Amino acid sequence: MMIRPASPADANAIWGVLEPTIRAGETYTLPRDMGREQALAYWFAPEQTVFVAEQDGEVIGTYYLRANQKGGGSHVANCGYMTAAGAMGRGVATSMCEHSLEYARSRGFLAMQFNIVVGSNRPAVHLWEKLGFATVGRLPNAFQHPRLGYVDALVMYRTL
């Protein structure tokens, strides 16, 4: 697997990764009916650096990295990750997170924070914990899951 900076030529492949996750509505606070152009504008926002995970010429994951806050909070990074449905369980998210931690460190960030990890997304919570993130906050019923109703969201953090 190779992780590389995304380019505009990756837009269709990235949309292919984003759309099923957005439509499912189980892990991101994005509208389930969000359209392609709006989703790509969100993912490729000017303040974000976007990467793709590629295997055998196929984009199987993508992530963005940005400062979590401006000004006095700009030393803490924030990321969003999505893995292609057909690539789940193959270590894509692990590789992307490890890459993002190293990339953030190389850019001078001192920590990384995930602002809203859906508590019912046990695979993600387990992975982030395995990679050194601690739950530093719990937001009761902060996420409306399409099947489970209101579930807690976690704030997760680790130093770099």
N, C-alpha and C positions, 0 to 999 in steps of 0.2 A: 504494500500500500504506500502510495506517495501522497503527501500533503503539500499543497502548493497554493500560492496566492490565486484567488479567483480573478477572472477577467470577464468583460461583458459577453464574450463568446460562450461563457458557461451558464448564461441566464436560463436557457431552456432546461438544462440538466439540473440546475439548482431548483427551479420551479418544480421539477419532477420529484425532488426530495421534500420540498416544503409543503406542497399541496396536500398529500395524505395526512400529514401531521396537523396542519391547520384544519382540515375538514373533520378530523377526529375530535378535535377540541379538548383533548385530555391532558395536555402538557404545556400549552402556551396560552397566554392571555391575549390571543388574537381572535378577531371575529371569524367564526367558522365559514362564513360566506365571503371572506376576503378574496378579492380577485388577484390575478397574476401580477398585473402592473403594480398594484398597491403592495403586495407581498414582497416583490423584488425591490421596490423603493424602500420598504422597511428594512430588508436584509442588507441592502447596499447603501444605507444611509451614509452621508458624507463623513461622519465622525467615526465610522466603523471600518476596520480592515477585515476583509472576507477571505476565507480559505476554502478549498475543497479537498476532500479525500478522494483519491482516484485509485482504481484498481483495474488493470487490464483495459485502460482507456475509458472506463466508465466512472462517472461521479457517483460515489456511494455515501457521501456525507458532506456536510458543509458546516462551517461555524463562522461567527463574527467575533471580533474583539474590539472593545472600546474602553474609554475611561468610564467608570461607574458614575461619577459625578464630575462637575466642573470645579474649577477653583481649588479650594482647600481639600477636596476629595478626589482630585484627579490622579493621585498616586495609586489608587485602587482600580484594578481592571474589572471588567464584566464581560461575560461571553454568553452566546446562545449557540447551541449545537443541535443539529438534526441529522439523523441517519436515515438513509433510504430504507424503505420497508423491507426490501429483499436482502438487506445487508445486516439486519439486526442479529445480535449474538455473535458477530465475527470480530469484535474488538475495535470497531470503527470509532465509537464514542471514546473509548479509552485512549486510542491513538490521538484523536483530535484534542482531547483534554490535555494530555501530556504535551503535545505540540504547543497548545495555547499557553500553558504554564511557562514553558521555556521562552516562547516568543514574548510574552508579557514581561518576563524577567529581563530579557535582552533590550526591551524598550524602556526600562527603568521603573516599571510598576513594582510596588512593594508588597502587594497583596492582590487577591482576587475574591470577588464577592458575587454570589448568585442571589438576586433579590427575591425571586419567587420560584422555588422548586416545589412543584405540586406534591404534597405529602403522600398521595396515593401512587405516585410514580416510584414504586419501590426499587426497580432496577437502577434508576438514575440516582436516587438517594444512596443506595448501596455503593454505586460506582464513585460518587463524589466523596463519600466517606473513605473508601479504599485509597483514593488519591489525596487524602489528607485534609479534606474539608470538614469543618465542624459546623453543626447546627448552632447558630448563635441567636436565633429567634424563631418563634412559631407564631404565625398569624392565623388565629382561629377562623375557620370557615371563609377564608379569603379567596378561594377559587371555586367557581361553580362548574363542577364536572358534569358532563352530559348524561352519565349513567348513575353516578354515585351521589349526586347532589352536592351540597356544600362540603368541601374538604379543606383541611388545613394546608397552608403553604409555609415553606421553610425558607429562612434566610441562612445561607451557608457561606462560609468564609475560610480562607487560609492565607497565611503569609507566604511570600515567595522567597 
